[in-house]
Amino acid sequence: MALLRHEVTGIERLAREYRSPRSLASRLGEIDPPRSRRAGRALSVAVAECVGPAISIGGGPLRAHPRFLNLNLAPFPNVDIVGNAQCLPFGAATIGALYCEAVLEHVELPDRAVAEMFRVLKPGGYVFAATPFLQAFHGYPDHFQNFTLAGHSALFARSGFTVVDSGPCVGPAFTLVDLASNWAREHVPSRPLSRIAWLGIRLIGRAFVQLDRVLLLSDQAHVLASTTFVLAQKPQAA
């Protein structure tokens, strides 16, 4: 089926993101926020229990784990399989584990994508998903929705998964820095000033986000989390 023009344009933008050298300002403003240890343990379970191929949906140019093959919309750098999350190019019950991070917000029909995950996973297989809750619009190729923790869990339960664990993944301190820096970039008058404000907030934010090492321990961290995670299992009887 031919791609619609807006889909092609979105893929072209995504390709530029993958292939274009990053500017000095972008590199300086990069933040690697603390992640929930609970989310890390959940991912470890998915990998440890995997029997068969493991696929990272939307993966590349990096790998979430050496075990995962990267699937993406086009043959970008470090992409092993070209495919669409809403129509995965695998047979039923053939995949041992799935990883899906920062993808479902970009999928127009997330229920269809999760139903596809259920279809291709072997019984007993796990999917680890991490999806934004409080993040600014980032349309590569588009941005349709974010998920609360409850909504994220319900999305997988509706398709027949058993939600084994769920919680915040990237915490509330990063939420504040990320939203403040993006507000500055979009709303401070003049491009040079807005970029300076964006970078200044990000540089200060590198230290501030370390608060998440403590904040992520709270049962209420999901209320203002930047992203939430779900560890879901396909029932053995499915």
Backbone as CSV, one residue per row, in Angstrom:
resi,resn,N_x,N_y,N_z,CA_x,CA_y,CA_z,C_x,C_y,C_z
1,MET,0.846,-1.194,0.000,0.000,0.000,0.000,0.886,1.249,0.000
2,ALA,0.589,2.188,-0.869,1.380,3.412,-0.960,1.226,4.237,0.306
3,LEU,2.306,4.875,0.696,2.261,5.759,1.849,1.584,7.066,1.476
4,LEU,0.773,7.606,2.372,0.210,8.931,2.176,1.328,9.961,2.214
5,ARG,1.065,11.111,1.569,2.108,12.135,1.469,2.576,12.609,2.836
6,HIS,1.631,12.782,3.795,2.064,13.278,5.108,2.892,12.227,5.832
7,GLU,2.642,10.927,5.541,3.454,9.876,6.149,4.865,9.900,5.580
8,VAL,4.956,10.105,4.240,6.265,10.190,3.607,7.052,11.364,4.171
9,THR,6.384,12.509,4.298,7.047,13.687,4.850,7.551,13.420,6.256
10,GLY,6.735,12.735,7.066,7.144,12.408,8.426,8.349,11.505,8.454
11,ILE,8.383,10.517,7.561,9.530,9.607,7.495,10.776,10.359,7.036
12,GLU,10.596,11.289,6.108,11.736,12.089,5.668,12.306,12.905,6.819
13,ARG,11.436,13.478,7.636,11.901,14.239,8.809,12.627,13.319,9.770
14,LEU,12.079,12.126,9.978,12.711,11.171,10.876,14.074,10.764,10.345
15,ALA,14.164,10.566,9.028,15.447,10.208,8.423,16.482,11.302,8.652
16,ARG,16.057,12.567,8.529,16.984,13.670,8.781,17.460,13.662,10.218
17,GLU,16.544,13.365,11.152,16.915,13.294,12.563,17.987,12.231,12.791
18,TYR,17.830,11.094,12.132,18.768,9.991,12.308,20.131,10.289,11.691
19,ARG,20.119,10.925,10.512,21.346,11.018,9.723,22.095,12.329,9.898
20,SER,21.415,13.391,10.312,22.060,14.695,10.392,23.004,14.755,11.588
21,PRO,24.201,15.309,11.387,25.102,15.511,12.527,24.451,16.443,13.544
22,ARG,24.597,16.131,14.816,23.981,16.947,15.850,24.818,18.198,16.078
23,SER,24.124,19.313,16.290,24.819,20.570,16.531,25.480,20.546,17.900
24,LEU,26.428,21.468,18.090,27.098,21.576,19.379,26.096,21.889,20.479
25,ALA,25.154,22.803,20.203,24.150,23.164,21.207,23.303,21.949,21.594
26,SER,22.916,21.144,20.613,22.122,19.953,20.902,22.889,18.979,21.777
27,ARG,24.168,18.821,21.482,24.982,17.904,22.295,25.157,18.436,23.710
28,LEU,25.370,19.748,23.834,25.537,20.338,25.162,24.247,20.261,25.977
29,GLY,23.100,20.355,25.289,21.815,20.347,25.986,21.259,18.970,26.250
30,GLU,21.963,17.944,25.834,21.477,16.582,26.046,21.508,16.230,27.527
31,ILE,20.456,15.605,27.995,20.359,15.167,29.387,20.070,13.675,29.409
32,ASP,20.845,12.944,30.171,20.598,11.512,30.367,20.013,11.354,31.772
33,PRO,18.687,11.398,31.904,18.085,11.445,33.241,18.143,10.092,33.948
34,PRO,18.124,10.105,35.270,18.002,8.829,35.999,16.722,8.119,35.612
35,ARG,16.781,6.811,35.561,15.608,6.007,35.252,15.260,5.139,36.459
36,SER,14.010,4.798,36.542,13.533,3.973,37.644,14.253,2.631,37.674
37,ARG,14.764,2.256,38.844,15.378,0.936,38.990,14.350,-0.154,38.754
38,ARG,13.138,0.124,39.132,12.057,-0.846,38.918,11.852,-1.102,37.430
39,ALA,11.921,-0.037,36.623,11.811,-0.211,35.181,12.979,-1.025,34.644
40,GLY,14.168,-0.778,35.176,15.333,-1.549,34.755,15.191,-3.027,35.070
41,ARG,14.643,-3.327,36.245,14.425,-4.735,36.603,13.375,-5.366,35.695
42,ALA,12.354,-4.590,35.333,11.309,-5.103,34.452,11.888,-5.465,33.087
43,LEU,12.746,-4.611,32.556,13.380,-4.908,31.273,14.252,-6.155,31.388
44,SER,14.949,-6.295,32.500,15.801,-7.465,32.706,14.985,-8.755,32.686
45,VAL,13.775,-8.710,33.251,12.893,-9.880,33.232,12.528,-10.235,31.791
46,ALA,12.158,-9.220,30.998,11.769,-9.473,29.612,12.898,-10.136,28.833
47,VAL,14.133,-9.684,29.056,15.282,-10.241,28.342,15.618,-11.632,28.862
48,ALA,15.633,-11.788,30.183,16.033,-13.064,30.781,15.080,-14.192,30.415
49,GLU,13.793,-13.884,30.278,12.782,-14.911,29.994,12.545,-15.116,28.495
50,CYS,13.313,-14.394,27.670,13.090,-14.448,26.223,13.562,-15.776,25.638
51,VAL,12.686,-16.422,24.865,13.029,-17.622,24.108,12.724,-17.326,22.645
52,GLY,13.761,-17.131,21.852,13.560,-16.790,20.452,13.996,-15.370,20.162
53,PRO,13.636,-14.839,18.995,14.054,-13.488,18.602,13.494,-12.422,19.549
54,ALA,14.270,-11.370,19.735,13.839,-10.220,20.534,13.881,-8.988,19.634
55,ILE,12.801,-8.218,19.639,12.650,-7.095,18.708,12.421,-5.792,19.466
56,SER,13.149,-4.750,19.063,12.919,-3.394,19.565,12.117,-2.634,18.527
57,ILE,10.852,-2.367,18.835,9.969,-1.652,17.904,10.303,-0.161,17.964
58,GLY,10.646,0.400,16.815,11.077,1.787,16.782,12.535,1.963,17.162
59,GLY,13.281,0.877,17.195,14.670,0.928,17.647,15.619,1.537,16.630
60,GLY,16.734,2.040,17.133,17.774,2.648,16.333,17.903,4.136,16.658
61,PRO,19.057,4.738,16.415,20.286,4.099,15.955,21.022,3.314,17.037
62,LEU,20.622,3.454,18.297,21.243,2.687,19.375,20.442,1.417,19.616
63,ARG,20.955,0.552,20.476,20.245,-0.666,20.860,19.947,-0.632,22.350
64,ALA,18.700,-0.954,22.682,18.305,-0.982,24.087,19.047,-2.078,24.838
65,HIS,19.392,-3.144,24.137,20.099,-4.289,24.708,20.701,-5.053,23.531
66,PRO,21.884,-5.650,23.700,22.495,-6.378,22.572,21.599,-7.476,22.001
67,ARG,20.662,-7.970,22.799,19.801,-9.064,22.353,18.767,-8.601,21.309
68,PHE,18.428,-7.316,21.290,17.319,-6.844,20.465,17.755,-6.477,19.045
69,LEU,16.948,-6.906,18.075,17.045,-6.406,16.715,16.148,-5.183,16.592
70,ASN,16.611,-4.176,15.857,15.864,-2.928,15.715,14.928,-2.961,14.512
71,LEU,13.656,-2.616,14.758,12.661,-2.462,13.703,12.249,-1.009,13.635
72,ASN,12.208,-0.454,12.406,11.777,0.933,12.249,11.139,1.113,10.880
73,LEU,10.626,2.324,10.626,9.822,2.595,9.443,10.614,2.576,8.141
74,ALA,11.919,2.763,8.210,12.756,2.830,7.020,14.160,2.357,7.399
75,PRO,15.007,2.085,6.415,16.347,1.568,6.726,17.300,2.650,7.216
76,PHE,16.971,3.206,8.363,17.840,4.181,9.003,19.079,3.465,9.552
77,PRO,20.085,4.215,9.995,21.269,3.587,10.566,20.928,2.646,11.728
78,ASN,21.533,1.467,11.701,21.400,0.465,12.752,19.984,-0.106,12.852
79,VAL,19.217,-0.025,11.789,17.892,-0.658,11.732,18.033,-1.980,10.985
80,ASP,17.577,-3.061,11.615,17.734,-4.395,11.051,16.530,-4.833,10.225
81,ILE,15.338,-4.354,10.607,14.092,-4.786,9.969,13.238,-3.551,9.707
82,VAL,12.728,-3.418,8.493,11.830,-2.312,8.160,10.397,-2.798,8.330
83,GLY,9.613,-2.058,9.097,8.235,-2.451,9.326,7.484,-1.393,10.105
84,ASN,6.199,-1.604,10.247,5.306,-0.669,10.906,4.739,-1.309,12.170
85,ALA,4.696,-0.571,13.256,4.208,-1.112,14.525,2.764,-1.574,14.446
86,GLN,1.989,-0.989,13.530,0.576,-1.351,13.404,0.354,-2.575,12.508
87,CYS,1.437,-3.075,11.902,1.353,-4.271,11.051,2.726,-4.936,11.062
88,LEU,3.055,-5.579,12.164,4.393,-6.124,12.347,4.666,-7.256,11.347
89,PRO,5.866,-7.264,10.764,6.175,-8.233,9.700,6.652,-9.586,10.234
90,PHE,5.906,-10.143,11.183,6.267,-11.419,11.782,5.033,-12.315,11.849
91,GLY,5.266,-13.626,11.849,4.179,-14.562,12.010,3.666,-14.589,13.436
92,ALA,2.520,-15.179,13.622,1.920,-15.287,14.959,2.789,-16.155,15.858
93,ALA,2.963,-15.707,17.095,3.661,-16.472,18.139,5.067,-16.873,17.710
94,THR,5.814,-15.905,17.146,7.172,-16.197,16.683,8.254,-15.406,17.418
95,ILE,7.873,-14.409,18.202,8.837,-13.499,18.830,8.899,-13.762,20.330
96,GLY,10.132,-13.784,20.863,10.314,-14.109,22.279,10.121,-12.943,23.220
97,ALA,10.479,-11.724,22.792,10.343,-10.538,23.647,10.294,-9.298,22.776
98,LEU,9.603,-8.266,23.282,9.480,-7.001,22.570,9.864,-5.848,23.485
99,TYR,10.490,-4.844,22.900,10.843,-3.607,23.590,10.264,-2.465,22.770
100,CYS,9.572,-1.544,23.441,8.891,-0.458,22.724,8.987,0.804,23.577
101,GLU,9.950,1.658,23.277,10.136,2.884,24.064,10.016,4.110,23.174
102,ALA,9.231,5.091,23.654,9.039,6.356,22.942,8.505,6.119,21.531
103,VAL,7.539,5.209,21.427,6.957,4.858,20.139,5.440,5.051,20.126
104,LEU,4.752,4.589,21.155,3.289,4.553,21.113,2.656,5.939,21.043
105,GLU,3.367,6.966,21.470,2.817,8.314,21.324,2.773,8.732,19.851
106,HIS,3.593,8.086,19.019,3.668,8.427,17.605,2.751,7.569,16.730
107,VAL,2.065,6.614,17.330,1.228,5.675,16.580,-0.216,6.154,16.601
108,GLU,-0.805,6.321,15.440,-2.168,6.850,15.366,-3.175,5.913,16.027
109,LEU,-2.972,4.611,15.908,-3.883,3.616,16.471,-3.099,2.713,17.432
110,PRO,-2.845,3.186,18.643,-2.013,2.410,19.563,-2.623,1.071,19.943
111,ASP,-3.950,0.975,19.999,-4.562,-0.319,20.307,-4.218,-1.358,19.240
112,ARG,-4.191,-0.921,17.992,-3.823,-1.842,16.916,-2.373,-2.287,17.062
113,ALA,-1.490,-1.350,17.429,-0.078,-1.695,17.603,0.107,-2.705,18.733
114,VAL,-0.589,-2.506,19.846,-0.457,-3.425,20.971,-1.082,-4.776,20.639
115,ALA,-2.181,-4.779,19.884,-2.764,-6.044,19.434,-1.785,-6.811,18.549
116,GLU,-1.018,-6.093,17.735,0.010,-6.726,16.914,1.114,-7.326,17.788
117,MET,1.496,-6.623,18.849,2.486,-7.169,19.780,1.984,-8.480,20.372
118,PHE,0.708,-8.482,20.753,0.118,-9.689,21.333,0.139,-10.830,20.309
119,ARG,-0.173,-10.515,19.077,-0.222,-11.543,18.031,1.137,-12.202,17.813
120,VAL,2.198,-11.390,17.721,3.499,-11.945,17.332,4.267,-12.565,18.491
121,LEU,3.935,-12.195,19.733,4.656,-12.754,20.882,4.287,-14.218,21.084
122,LYS,5.299,-14.991,21.496,5.040,-16.362,21.911,4.291,-16.349,23.244
123,PRO,3.442,-17.333,23.508,2.818,-17.426,24.838,3.885,-17.433,25.928
124,GLY,3.661,-16.619,26.952,4.641,-16.464,28.020,5.667,-15.377,27.757
125,GLY,5.694,-14.825,26.531,6.652,-13.774,26.200,6.263,-12.427,26.805
126,TYR,7.264,-11.568,26.967,7.058,-10.261,27.600,7.260,-9.124,26.613
127,VAL,6.541,-8.048,26.849,6.822,-6.780,26.199,7.112,-5.752,27.279
128,PHE,8.214,-5.009,27.094,8.519,-3.857,27.947,8.247,-2.616,27.126
129,ALA,7.359,-1.761,27.631,7.022,-0.516,26.934,7.247,0.666,27.869
130,ALA,7.835,1.725,27.339,7.975,2.990,28.068,7.476,4.095,27.145
131,THR,6.520,4.880,27.643,5.826,5.859,26.799,5.673,7.174,27.560
132,PRO,5.797,8.314,26.880,5.663,9.600,27.571,4.305,9.795,28.232
133,PHE,4.351,10.469,29.373,3.147,11.004,30.017,3.186,12.524,29.942
134,LEU,4.181,13.153,30.552,4.301,14.611,30.527,5.515,15.010,29.692
135,GLN,5.283,15.137,28.401,6.312,15.611,27.473,5.672,16.526,26.448
136,ALA,6.485,17.433,25.925,6.016,18.339,24.879,5.833,17.581,23.568
137,PHE,5.061,18.174,22.662,4.872,17.616,21.332,6.218,17.420,20.656
138,HIS,6.414,16.218,20.094,7.622,15.938,19.314,7.218,15.015,18.162
139,GLY,6.979,15.581,17.006,6.331,14.865,15.920,7.250,14.216,14.924
140,TYR,7.824,13.078,15.265,8.668,12.349,14.317,8.161,10.930,14.182
141,PRO,7.350,10.533,13.187,6.834,11.447,12.158,5.620,12.239,12.599
142,ASP,4.944,11.845,13.721,3.829,12.609,14.251,3.699,12.261,15.728
143,HIS,2.830,12.984,16.426,2.663,12.771,17.871,1.168,12.860,18.151
144,PHE,0.570,11.718,18.510,-0.882,11.638,18.653,-1.375,11.665,20.095
145,GLN,-0.632,11.109,21.052,-1.103,11.024,22.432,0.050,10.703,23.384
146,ASN,-0.160,11.036,24.655,0.681,10.574,25.754,-0.197,9.705,26.662
147,PHE,0.405,9.003,27.628,-0.364,8.093,28.468,-0.082,8.306,29.954
148,THR,-1.158,8.389,30.743,-1.016,8.253,32.184,-0.613,6.815,32.492
149,LEU,-0.206,6.555,33.714,0.149,5.193,34.098,-1.056,4.265,33.955
150,ALA,-2.232,4.736,34.401,-3.437,3.913,34.297,-3.795,3.647,32.836
151,GLY,-3.701,4.678,31.997,-4.015,4.517,30.590,-3.039,3.601,29.876
152,HIS,-1.777,3.696,30.245,-0.737,2.856,29.653,-1.007,1.386,29.985
153,SER,-1.314,1.104,31.237,-1.598,-0.271,31.665,-2.858,-0.804,30.990
154,ALA,-3.905,0.036,30.927,-5.170,-0.391,30.330,-5.004,-0.699,28.842
155,LEU,-4.122,0.046,28.171,-3.872,-0.177,26.752,-3.432,-1.620,26.495
156,PHE,-2.568,-2.139,27.350,-2.068,-3.507,27.178,-3.085,-4.540,27.670
157,ALA,-3.763,-4.232,28.745,-4.760,-5.172,29.258,-5.882,-5.401,28.251
158,ARG,-6.275,-4.353,27.513,-7.356,-4.485,26.527,-7.035,-5.494,25.431
159,SER,-5.756,-5.668,25.141,-5.365,-6.595,24.072,-5.139,-8.015,24.572
160,GLY,-5.365,-8.234,25.865,-5.242,-9.588,26.393,-4.004,-9.846,27.214
161,PHE,-3.117,-8.844,27.330,-1.906,-9.008,28.126,-2.226,-9.033,29.620
162,THR,-1.379,-9.698,30.361,-1.361,-9.582,31.817,-0.298,-8.551,32.178
163,VAL,-0.700,-7.475,32.841,0.266,-6.448,33.241,0.956,-6.923,34.514
164,VAL,2.220,-7.282,34.377,2.992,-7.849,35.481,3.527,-6.756,36.395
165,ASP,3.933,-5.639,35.810,4.440,-4.513,36.600,4.263,-3.241,35.784
166,SER,4.199,-2.123,36.478,4.093,-0.822,35.816,4.486,0.253,36.815
167,GLY,4.864,1.416,36.306,5.251,2.499,37.196,5.921,3.618,36.422
168,PRO,6.465,4.605,37.141,7.200,5.678,36.475,8.511,5.146,35.916
169,CYS,8.945,5.727,34.812,10.229,5.321,34.228,11.238,6.468,34.334
170,VAL,10.913,7.613,33.739,11.714,8.837,33.890,10.892,9.803,34.730
171,GLY,11.530,10.411,35.720,10.796,11.027,36.811,10.399,12.488,36.677
172,PRO,9.809,13.023,37.757,9.220,14.361,37.737,10.222,15.508,37.675
173,ALA,11.438,15.322,38.167,12.431,16.399,38.046,12.781,16.626,36.582
174,PHE,12.926,15.558,35.836,13.188,15.700,34.406,11.993,16.328,33.705
175,THR,10.780,15.987,34.123,9.583,16.614,33.543,9.687,18.127,33.609
176,LEU,10.044,18.651,34.778,10.115,20.096,34.971,11.167,20.723,34.059
177,VAL,12.351,20.124,34.009,13.432,20.664,33.176,13.060,20.591,31.696
178,ASP,12.518,19.463,31.284,12.204,19.264,29.876,11.110,20.218,29.403
179,LEU,10.050,20.350,30.198,8.966,21.249,29.800,9.405,22.712,29.848
180,ALA,10.184,23.080,30.867,10.648,24.469,30.965,11.558,24.826,29.799
181,SER,12.455,23.926,29.428,13.377,24.213,28.326,12.630,24.285,26.996
182,ASN,11.648,23.409,26.818,10.874,23.456,25.584,9.975,24.688,25.526
183,TRP,9.448,25.114,26.683,8.677,26.356,26.719,9.565,27.518,26.278
184,ALA,10.799,27.564,26.788,11.708,28.649,26.420,12.001,28.631,24.924
185,ARG,12.220,27.460,24.392,12.534,27.361,22.961,11.376,27.831,22.087
186,GLU,10.143,27.567,22.513,8.975,27.897,21.694,8.456,29.310,21.913
187,HIS,8.686,29.886,23.102,7.968,31.117,23.445,8.848,32.307,23.818
188,VAL,10.133,32.122,24.049,11.003,33.283,24.273,11.186,33.998,22.933
189,PRO,10.981,35.326,22.890,11.074,36.058,21.615,12.470,35.958,21.001
190,SER,12.486,35.827,19.689,13.679,35.756,18.843,14.376,34.406,18.990
191,ARG,14.777,33.873,17.849,15.396,32.557,17.828,16.693,32.499,18.646
192,PRO,17.621,33.463,18.524,18.857,33.364,19.312,18.593,33.334,20.815
193,LEU,17.694,34.214,21.295,17.410,34.242,22.732,16.726,32.961,23.191
194,SER,15.822,32.451,22.369,15.108,31.237,22.769,16.064,30.054,22.860
195,ARG,17.026,29.980,21.937,17.983,28.874,21.974,18.941,29.009,23.160
196,ILE,19.319,30.239,23.497,20.176,30.458,24.670,19.439,30.065,25.944
197,ALA,18.158,30.469,26.034,17.358,30.113,27.213,17.188,28.603,27.311
198,TRP,16.906,27.956,26.167,16.761,26.492,26.143,18.025,25.825,26.665
199,LEU,19.172,26.247,26.148,20.423,25.619,26.543,20.742,25.886,28.004
200,GLY,20.497,27.125,28.471,20.778,27.446,29.872,19.972,26.577,30.825
201,ILE,18.689,26.402,30.533,17.839,25.568,31.388,18.321,24.123,31.374
202,ARG,18.714,23.633,30.198,19.180,22.251,30.098,20.487,22.042,30.861
203,LEU,21.396,23.010,30.784,22.667,22.864,31.480,22.460,22.839,32.994
204,ILE,21.632,23.761,33.492,21.317,23.754,34.931,20.558,22.479,35.290
205,GLY,19.711,22.053,34.381,18.872,20.891,34.629,19.631,19.593,34.790
206,ARG,20.836,19.515,34.242,21.616,18.281,34.391,21.805,17.898,35.853
207,ALA,22.048,18.897,36.675,22.197,18.622,38.106,20.836,18.425,38.769
208,PHE,19.853,19.237,38.365,18.534,19.182,39.010,17.867,17.821,38.825
209,VAL,18.026,17.219,37.658,17.321,15.956,37.405,17.830,14.814,38.280
210,GLN,18.970,15.002,38.916,19.466,13.943,39.802,18.538,13.735,41.009
211,LEU,17.664,14.717,41.266,16.657,14.537,42.319,15.765,13.323,42.042
212,ASP,15.658,12.952,40.789,14.799,11.820,40.460,15.302,10.507,41.056
213,ARG,16.564,10.442,41.422,17.068,9.228,42.080,16.299,8.972,43.377
214,VAL,15.842,10.059,44.001,15.026,9.944,45.213,13.535,9.968,44.878
215,LEU,13.137,10.896,44.009,11.715,11.069,43.716,11.092,9.824,43.094
216,LEU,11.864,9.071,42.318,11.333,7.870,41.672,11.034,6.745,42.664
217,LEU,11.492,6.899,43.895,11.193,5.902,44.917,9.793,6.073,45.494
218,SER,9.175,7.214,45.239,7.853,7.496,45.786,6.768,6.761,45.014
219,ASP,5.734,6.325,45.723,4.588,5.683,45.082,3.823,6.664,44.191
220,GLN,4.008,7.971,44.408,3.298,8.992,43.637,4.141,9.589,42.510
221,ALA,5.293,9.010,42.242,6.170,9.576,41.211,5.503,9.598,39.839
222,HIS,4.576,8.674,39.601,3.920,8.610,38.287,3.018,9.815,38.029
223,VAL,2.623,10.533,39.079,1.689,11.653,38.926,2.299,12.771,38.063
224,LEU,3.602,12.957,38.141,4.281,13.978,37.344,5.441,13.387,36.546
225,ALA,5.403,12.100,36.274,6.503,11.444,35.565,6.587,11.905,34.118
226,SER,7.798,11.936,33.599,7.973,12.219,32.181,7.533,11.030,31.339
227,THR,7.897,9.814,31.755,7.452,8.602,31.067,7.047,7.552,32.097
228,THR,6.180,6.646,31.666,5.804,5.504,32.495,6.163,4.220,31.751
229,PHE,6.278,3.125,32.495,6.604,1.845,31.872,5.544,0.805,32.203
230,VAL,5.461,-0.177,31.343,4.604,-1.341,31.548,5.412,-2.582,31.188
231,LEU,5.376,-3.586,32.043,5.880,-4.920,31.722,4.664,-5.824,31.598
232,ALA,4.404,-6.291,30.385,3.197,-7.076,30.129,3.589,-8.442,29.563
233,GLN,2.818,-9.454,29.921,3.110,-10.822,29.485,1.912,-11.401,28.734
234,LYS,2.218,-12.083,27.648,1.165,-12.819,26.937,0.891,-14.108,27.689
235,PRO,-0.354,-14.374,28.088,-0.635,-15.572,28.879,-0.208,-16.860,28.160
236,GLN,0.208,-17.835,28.950,0.654,-19.099,28.388,-0.431,-19.784,27.584
237,ALA,-1.691,-19.597,27.988,-2.797,-20.284,27.325,-3.242,-19.607,26.044
238,ALA,-2.702,-18.419,25.768,-3.168,-17.657,24.592,-2.726,-18.315,23.295
